Amino acid sequence: MLTCNYPPNITNYVHIQPLPIHYTSYYRFPFSHPSFLFFSSPLPGNRIVFLVMATLGNSTNIFWHECPVGKADRQKLLNQQGCVVWITGLSGSGKSTLACSLGRELHSRGNLSYVLDGDNLRHGLNKNLGFSPEDRTENIRRVGEVAKLFADAGLICIASLISPYRKDRNACRALLPDANFVEVFLNMPLELCEGRDPKGLYKLARAGKIKGFTGIDDPYEPPLNCEVCTLANMTQIIIIFFPTPKFYALCCVIIIIII
């Protein structure tokens, strides 16, 4: 924990202080090493306190600890197979609606699931990330790792995010080597999503008040090998799916909900 006069200057670090009860904001300063974040809490006299947290780089001298209860045991207890259902598409394509509907249907069938919603996660786990390409990649990486843990716990994890970049989604798929990854692409046309605009974000993006908005001034890269895909226009929805035998029934449930 370091303190300095404001505005911050690396030469103004003076002494170590105890960790504050809470902090109010964070900064990435030009002088900082890219592997650190500086969290600040204002102090009297225009002084500021910094908490230095490592965020990049690989951990060393760590070892994986195996537990006697494994994924197969948890799946047997829950009587289901853990997996990740990854729902992707433009804002307004219906991802959250489908995710919650699927979660409700699975619950009614006696299956334990959990929904990871992109906006909800930005209230907590990913609250320090913005919408730059780098932050989007880190956002998806974190969600992918959490989804992997849910699947390992034996749950059906339903991740609902725009996740615009193909390489990031493919990286999440690669986290599950046993192919327990079901990608659902809600391929709704931009004009349909913009016409819905449930959050008013397209209107703000068109007015130039939001920069880097997917579909407007930032690209969306559609999946090339998804298990479920909707092809939609303004009047009908066509569903194409290529499920693995293991998750054929689950994909059928998804399709029934979409219809």
Beta strands, then each sheet from edge to edge (+ up, - down):
strand 1: 2-5
strand 2: 25-27
strand 3: 36-43
strand 4: 47-54
strand 5: 83-89
strand 6: 113-117
strand 7: 156-160
strand 8: 181-187
strand 9: 228-232
strand 10: 237-241
sheet 1: 1+ 4- 3+ 2-
sheet 2: 6+ 7+ 5+ 8+ 9+ 10-
end
